[in-house]
Amino acid sequence: MYDLQYKKKAIKALAKINEPYYSNIIEAIDSLAENPRPYGY
């Protein structure tokens, strides 16, 4: 499993996104820690 680190600039940009998009994006980013190269990419 990989360790993900968010930059301050990314955190600020994500904070401006409304739900449900915010939680979907965070979930997708966090899933990259388990599988950084999903099938088909």
Secondary structure, DSSP 8 states (H G I E B T S, - for coil): -------HHHHHHHHTS-TTHHHHHHHHHHHTTT-SS-TT-
